Amino acid sequence: MRPGGSGSNEKATLPETKCSPAQHGQPALHKALRFPDLFAIATGAMVSSGLFVLPGLAYYYAGPAAIAAYVLAGILILPALFSKAELTTAMPKAGGDYYFIDRSLGHMAGTIAGIAAWVSLSIKTAFAFVGIRVFLEVLVPGGNSLGITLAALVFFTFLNLRGAAHAGKAQIFMVAGLLLILLVFSVLGNLHTSAARLVPFAPGGIKGVLEATALIFIAFGGLTKAASVAEEAANPKRDIPLSMLTSLAVVTFLYFTSVMVCVGTLDGNVMAASMTPLSDAAKTFAGNPGFIVLALAAVFAFLSTANAGILASARFPLAMSRDRLIPSVVGRIGSKRGTPWFSIVLTSVFIAAMLFLDFVRLVKMASAMQIFLFMLSNIVVIVMRESRIHTYKPSFKSPLYPWMQIVGAATMFMLLVMIGMEALIACSAVVLGGSVWYFLYSRKRVERDSALLHLAARIFPKELRRRNESITRELKKVLMERDVITEDRFDKLVLASDIADIEEPLELEEFLKLVAGRIAPSLEMEADELFRLLLERERTSPTALRPGLAIPHIIIPGTGKFTVNLARCKGGINFSDDTEPVHIIFILAGTMDERNFHLKALMAIAEITTASGFDDSWRKCLTVQGLRDLVLLSKRRREV
């Protein structure tokens, strides 16, 4: 019905599409991870090979400027971090990068991203086990370091099979001990550094610094792990951004101070060739005890990375299997522990295979894929925001949008070029392999909307029509789960409500007559009688409560009747001569026995409409369903 506008009685809950993200009866993941767990997962995943092994390799490319390379990498990752924090609070789902990219750029991009993220994080986890082997060979010469390393892999696999909560608690313990040792190392070590070892600072010039920065970028890949386990976070809205930002700050500081000690205490040729730079540096000022303590700290670091790596990496195959991009068997979740056991075992087997490959090439390959994913994360934020999907509601928003994302994507592209041809070829192979898999297996099994299609429909509204609104409905379910929204009676009335979306300006009587005609049948009343009651109420007690908002509410004859109906008039309705035109209207009609609920409904509307940004969001909604969802997803107190 549209006298210069439109209306709809469509239901807010629509049937699932062919590719629903529902788990098809699978048990849900347990929400057991809190801020300490998430901080420990992100921090423990970063403080490992990136600090205990890679400084020597970074020195080989950049000389003493390896210190600057670590700081530069920490700065350059900020746009990706802000983007990931925003995306994760809007979509706290298992799979992190994969889920964001799939829902924004489509299934083909999602398939490629899922494989790249899984391979990258699995390789980084393999670094941890390689590091365990290296330091065991130093600490226990002649021992069976490979056997112990494989035993550690089996142990952490079983730990993760027991559940995320157990893995998280173990992570906190390991990371706490590690940070304490590194802090002591940084304080004592900086008392023994020599400024003469910093000259010449950058023998390889800016090119060497950028090459080192690109190489060590994998050291910051742990931030991705906090995002990939977001579905198991108890409070993702607060804890995910806080844990990621805190982790980056702490780790960048430790990288800077620790690498400064290494560069300032070791000869250049020793530093460039060292696979145990922190331990070698500790030996220069604390003797063999210092070497052993830092070697043990390295083992702690690698153990924490191994644990976090298996925990996070296994969530990518899980998320892809839910979406039918890979066989469903991969996403099986144990009913007792609530863990994706098949995905964990598959990831562990892949990690074991990586232990026998060349270390330096693996570092470059993993860094290239990580940089590629960071670049896409910045692009995804732009696509999600510009698509104007009304159910995209991050609790944390990236600052300086869109310049932060544009600079971040451009910087990541530059680092990708600097990483080297071999790594680019390997990264390209993953992209090609993911594309082939998509066309041969996934394409015929998925049928879902994406934010990119919404953006295209905004740019070319006549030439391109959206296939469906599955992404909108899916994000709505994610938000309800994130905010723990349980529908109460008011929500159910909004779900069943009539919503009028009117383009042209109207006079009050014209509007009330329109509304009465639309909702009278649901109240079993004559339209003329309903119109009379509404008009009489406005004449005796106007319901325009503030600029832009009116809540006409009346008592009707009978018993057991109550309705909530909504209207938007873009041109405005003149409720009275001395008030501004009204654009937001809630119409309440109920019998006298519903008086108590009538007051509760008014209180609910007051909470909804006084929320920051509500008026602007109401104006920007593109569809009637968007108006309904804006009300349903608003934060307010709900009846239990």
N, C-alpha and C positions, 0 to 999 in steps of 0.2 A: 504494500500500500504506500504510495508515494505521491502526495500532492506537492510536487517539487522536492520530493525526498523518497526514502525507501524504508522498509521495515522488514522484520523477520521474526519468526517463531522457532528458528532452527535450534536444536539442542546443542548444549555445549559439549556433551560427551558423544563422540561419533565412533563408528566402528573402526577397528584396527585395520590398517592397510596390510597388504600382502607381506610387507617386510617390517612388521611391528618389532620394536626393540624388546618387547616382552620376552621373558625368559622361557616361555613355553612350559610352565610348570616347574622350572628349576627353583631350588631354594635360593633365597636372597643372600647377598653378601652381608656379613655382620658389620654394623657400624661401631667399631671398637677403637678407632684411632683418634687420639686427641692431640693437642698442640705438641706436647713433648715427643710423642711418637712420630708425628709428621716432621718436626724439626730434626729429630734424630735420623729419620729416613733420608731426608734431603742432605743433611750435613755429612752423615756417614757415607753416603753415596759419592760425595765430592772429595772428601779428604781420604784419598787412597793413592792410586797410581798417579793421579794428577799432581800430588804433592811429594810422594815418597820415591817416585821413579822419573817422572817427566821433566823436572827442573834441569837435569843433565842434558836431555835432548833439546830443551828450549835454549840452554846456554850454547849448545853447538851451533844453532842458527843465529842467535842474537847477542851472544856474549853476555856481559853483565846486565845488558838491557833486558834480559830474561825477567828481571824484577818488574820492569815496566810492562812487559808482555802480559804478565799475570794480572796486574792492575787494570791494564787496558781491556783485557778479556772480561773482567768483572764489570767494567763500565759499559762495554758494548753489549753485554747481555741484558742490561736494564730494560730496554724496550721489549724484548722477548719475555722477560720476567713479568713486567706489568701486564703484557698481553695475556700471558698464561694465567696470571692471577685473576684477571677479569673473566676469561673464558671458563676457568675452573669454578668460580663462584656462580656463574650462570648455568653451567652444565657439569655438576659434580658427578661424573660417571666414570666407571672403569674404562681404562684405555687412554685417557688424557688426550695427547696429540691426535691420535687416530680419531677419537670421537669428535673433537672439534672440527677437524679438517673434513671428515666425512659429512657432517651435518651442514657445513658451510659451503664447501666446494664440490660436493657430490661424491658418488660411490667410487669412481675411478681414482680420484685424488685420495679418498679415504683408504682405498686398498693399498695404494703406493705408500701412503704415510704410515699405515699400520705395520706394514712389513718393514719399512725403514726404521721406525721407532723400536720395534721389537729387536731387529738385528743390531741396531746401534747400542741399545741398553744391554743386550745380552753380551755383546762384545766388551762393553765397559765392565760388565760383571766378570767376564773371562779375564780381563786385565787384573782384577783383584786376585783371582786364583793363581795367575802367573806371578803376581807380586808375592803371594804367600810362598810359592815354590822358590823364588829367587832368595828371599830372606831366610827360608829354612836351610837352603844350601850354605848360606853364610853362617847361620847360627849353629847348624848341626852338619858339618862337613862329612860327606860320605853317607849320610842318611838317605832313606827312601823318600825324597821330597815329593816326587810325583805321586806315590801312593798315599802320602799324608794329604796332599792337595785334593786328590780325588775323594778321599774319605771326608774331608771338610765339605766338599760339594754335596755328597750324600747326606751329611748331617744337616746342612742348611735346607736341603730339599725337604727332609722330613720335618724340620722345624716349621717351615712354611705350610706344609700339609696340615699341621696341627691348628693353624689359624693365624690371621693377621695380628691378633692381640698378643700372642706369644712371641711372634717375630718382632713386634714393636717394642715389647718390654726388653728383649735381648738387645735390641738396637740402642735403646736409651743407655743401658749399662755400658756397652762398648764405646759409644760416642762420648759419654761423660769422662771416662778414663783417658780416651784419646785427646780430648781438648785440654785436659789438665797437663798432660805430658808436653803437648805442643806449646802451651803457654809458658811453661818453665823453660823449654828449649829456646824459645824466642827471646825471653828476658835474659837468660844467661849467655846465649850465643851472641847477642848484639853487643855485649861487653867486650867481646874478643874479635870483632870484625876489624878489617883494615880498609880504609878508604882507598889505598893504593890499588887494591884489587878491582876497583870499579872503573879503572882507566886503562884503555879507552872504553867508554861506556857502551857504545853501539858500533862495533867494528863492521857489522853487516849493514849499517844504515837502516833507514826506515823499512826497506824491503825485508831485512832480516827480522826486525821486530814484528812486522805483520805476519811473516811466515811462522814465527814462533807462536804468535797469538792464535793463528788459525789452527796450529798443531795442538795446542793445549786447551782448545775450546771444549774438548771432551771432558776436561776436568770439572766443568760446570754443568755437565749433563745431569747431575743428580737432582737438580731443580725439577726436571721433568718427572722424576719418580714420585714426588709428592703429589703432582697433578694426576698421575696415573692411578693412584690408590684413593682418589677423592671420594669415590662412592662408599668407601669404608670409613670415612671421617665422620665423627659424631657431630661436629659443627663446622661444616666446610665453609660457610659464609665468613666466619671469623678466622678459623685456624689455618686454612690453606694460604691466604695472602700473608698472614702474620708469620707463619713458619717459613715460607719461601723468602720473604724479605729479611727476616732475622738470620736465616741460614746463609744467604748471600753475603750479608754484612760480616758475619763472623768468619766465614771461610775466606773471603777476599782479604780480610785483615791477617789471618793466619798464613795465607799464601804469601802475602807481601813480606811479613816479618821473617818467615821461615826461609824463603828463597834469598832474602837479604843476608841471613846468617850463612847460608851455603856459599853464596858468591863472595862474601867478605872474609871467609875463613879458608876456602879451598883454592889451590892453584888452578888456573884456567884449564890446563890440559887434563887435570884430574877431574874437575867438575864436568867437562864436556863428555868424558868417557864413563862417568859414574852411573851405575844403575841403583845405587843406594846413597844418594847425595846427602840426605839429612843425617843418616847414620855416620857417614864419613866426616861430615862437618862436626857432629857431636864428639867424635873421637879426637879432633884437633884441640878441644878445650876441656874435655872431660875424660879423655883416655878410653880404654876399653869398656869400662862401665857405662860411659855415655853412649858408646856405639851399641852396646847390647840393649840399653833402655830404649833407644830410638828404633832399633830393629824390632824390638817387641811391640813398640807403638805402631810401627808399620804393619806388623801382623794383625794387631787390633783393627787398624784402619781397613785393611783388606778384608778382614772377617766381617766388619760392619757393612762394607760395600757389597760383599758377596751376599749377605743376608738381605739387604735392601734391594739389591739388583734382582734377585730371584723373585722377591715379593712384587716388585713393580713390573718387571718385564713380562711376567706371566699374565698380567692383566690385559695386554694388547691382543693376544690370540683369543682370550675370553670375550672381549668386546667385539672382535670381528666375527666370531662364531655366532654371537647373539644376533648379529645383523645378516647372517647367512652368506657372508663373503668368503668364509672358509667352512669346512664341514662342522656340523653342530657338535660332534663328539668332542671337539677341542674345548668347548665351553662347559663341559659337565662340571657341576658343583656338588661336592659331597654334602649330603643332607645332615650329617652329624656335625661337621666342623664348619660348614659354610664356606669352603675354600675351593677354588677352581683346580682340582687335583690333576686333571689331564694336562692342562696348560702349564702347570708348574713342572710336571715331569718332562713334558716336551721341551720347555725352556732349559731345564737342567741338562738334558741330553745335548742340546745345541751348544750350550756353554762348554760342556766337556769336549766336544769336537773342536772348539776354537782354541783349546789349550795347546794344540800341536801346530798352530800356524805362526807365521812370522809376526813378531810383536810390533815393530815399527809400522809395518803396512796396515796392521789391524788398527793401530792408533789413528792413522791418517784416514782410513776408511770410516771408522766410527765418528771421528770429528767432522768429516764431510757430511755425513748423514744428519748429525746433530745440528750443524749449521743450517742445512737445508730445512730441517723441521722448525728451527727458530725463525727462519725467514718466513715460512708459511704461517706461523703463529701470528706474526704481525699483520699479514695479509688477511687472515681469517677475522681478526677484530674489525677491520675496515668493512669487510663483506657483511658481517653480522650486524654491525650498527647501521650501515647504509641500506640494508634490506628492510629495516624497520619492522621486523617481526615483533609483534607486541608481547610475546611471551619470552623474549630474550631480556632477562632482568638480572644482570650481574649485581651482586651486593658490593663489589669493588670495581671501580671504573678506572681505567688507565688514564693518567694525567696527560695533558698536552696532546690530546687526540685531535687530528690524525697525524700530526707531524712526528710524534714519537714513533708511530708505526711505520711511516714512510722512511724516516732516517734509519730505523732498525732494519727494515727489509733491505734497503740499499747497502747497509754495512755488512749484513750477512752475505749478500751476493758478492761483495768485494772479497770477503774472507774465503768464500767458496772458490773463487778464482785463484786465490793465493795458496790453497792447500796442496796443490800439485796434481799432475795429470793422472797418476795411478789412482789416487783417491777419487778423482772425478769420474774416472772410468768405472770404478767399483760402484760409486753412487749411481751412475747412469745405468749400470747393470741391474741394480735394485729397482730403479724406476721402470726400466723396460720389462723386467720380470713381473713386477706388480701389474703393469698394464696388460701383459699377455694373460696373466692369471685372471684378471678382471673380465676380459673379453671371452676367455674360454670357459670360466666357471661361474663367476659372480654375477655377471650382467643379467643373465636370465633368471636369477633368483631374487633380485632386489627391485623394488618399485616404490621409491620414496622421494619426497620433495627435498629440496635443499635451499639454503639461504641465497645461494647464487642465482637460483631461478627466481626468487622473490625480487632480488636486486635487478635482474634483467627485465622482469615484468614492470618494475617501476620506470625503467629507462625506455622500454618499448611496450607500452601498455596495450596497443592495438595489435602489434605483430606477434607478441608472445603472451600466451596465457599460461598460468600456473596449472600444473596437472592436478594437484590436490593440496591440502593444507596439513599434510602429515607432520611436517617439521614443527608447525605451530602447536599442534596437539601434543606432540611428544615433549616439547619443551615445557608445556603447561604441566604435564605429569611430573617432569623433573622438578619443577618449581614447587609443586605441592608436596613432593617427597622431601625436598630440601628444607622447606619451611614448616614441615610437619603439619600440613593443613588437613584437617578432618572436617568434612562438610557438615554444617549444622543446618537447622531449619531455614535460616535466612538464605544460605547458599542454595539450598534446594529450590526455594522460591525464585531466586535469580536465574537458576538453570531453566526453570519453566516459564520465565517471564516473557512478555511481549516487549520488543525493543523497537522504537520508532527512530529512524535516522533521517532527519529532515534537512533539506538543503536551504530552502527559502525562508526569509523572515515571516513570522506569523503574529497575529494579534492573539490576545489571551483566549477570547471566546472561540476563535477558530481552532486553536490548539486543543482546548478542552473538549470540543465537539469531536475532533479527530480521535483523541485518546479514548473518550467514552465509547465511541463506535468500535474501537479495537478490543477493549478489555471487558465490555459488558457481557458478552457471551460466557466468559470464564466465571463470572460472578452470578450468572443466571438472573440478570437484570435487563430492563429495557435501557437502551442507550440514552434516550431522552431523560429518564429519571437519574441516571448516573451523571449525565452532563449537568443537570440542575443542582445536584448535591455538590459537585466540584465547583461550579460557578458560585454557589451560595457561600461556600467556604472561603473562596478568594475575596469575596466582597466583604465578609464579616471579619476575616483574619487572614491577610495576605501571607502566602507561604514562601515568598522570595526571601531567603534567609540571609544571603550575602550576595555581593556582585557575582553574577554568572550562575548561581545555584538556586533552585527552588525545589521544595518537597511538598507537593499537594498531598494531603492525607485526610481521609474522611471516614466517618462511621456509616456503615450501610445496614439496611434491615436484615434480619435473619440471625442465624447462628452458625458457628463453625466455618466462617469464610474469611480468607485473608489472601491478598495478592500484593506482590511487589513488581512494579513495571518501570521501565527506563525509557528515556527519550533524550536524543541529542538534536538540537536545532542549530545548525551552523550559522544561519542568518540571525538567530536570536528571537526571543519571544518577549513582548512587552507585558510583563505582569502588572506593572503600574507605571504611572507617569513619572514618579520620583525615584525609580530604581533603574539600574542598567539592564540591558537586554539579558535574558537568561539563556544559557546554552546547555546546562546540565539539569536534568529533571528526573527525580525519583517520585513515582506516584504510588502511594499506599492506600489500600481500601480494605477495611475489615469490619466485622461485626463487633458488637459491644463486648461479647464474651472473650474476644481476642485482644482486649485493651492492654493487658500486660505485655503480650508479645509485640503489640503496636509500639509501645515505648522502647522495647529492646531493638526493634527494627530501626527506629529513629536514631538510637544510640550507635548502632552499627554503621548507618549511613554517615553519621557525624564523624566517626573515626576514619572511614574510608575517604571522605571528601576533604578532610583537613590534612591528610598526609601530604608531605612535600612533593610537589610536581604532579599532583593528581590532575589538576585542570589542564596542564599542558599535555599530559598523556591522553586525556579524554579527547582533546582536540585533534591529536595526531593519529588516533586509531583509524585504521584503514577500512575496517569491516565492522559489521554488527557483532560478529563473534568476538572481535577485539574488545568492544565495549563491555560485553558480558564477562570476558576473562579478566579485564582490568578490575572489575568489582570483585570477582571470585578470588583473585590472587592478591588482593590488597591485604596488608597486615592489619589485623584487628583481633580483639578478644573474641573467642568463639565459645559457644556453649558446649559443654562436654556431653 
